[in-house]
């Protein structure tokens, strides 16, 4: 991983794409309430991951950021699966 800045951008872009996809699918399938719930979950995930990135008191920073990157991937896949299930 190149930098913290790039990690923050990755979090923003990935979860932004998930939100956009949720909006599109919810609109197409006429399920606005379910789409809103998934979007709220994506926003909560964003807040959680950014808070972890901004944590200052971490012993092994490299492992910490790798774990955040892995959590981003896992959460994004789970959200996309929920969207596909609409």
Secondary structure, 3 states (H helix, E strand, C coil): CCCHHHHHHHHHHHHHHHHHHHHHHHHHCCCHHHHHHHHHHHHHHHHHHHHHHCCCCCCCHHHHHHHHHHHHHHHHHHHHHHHHCC
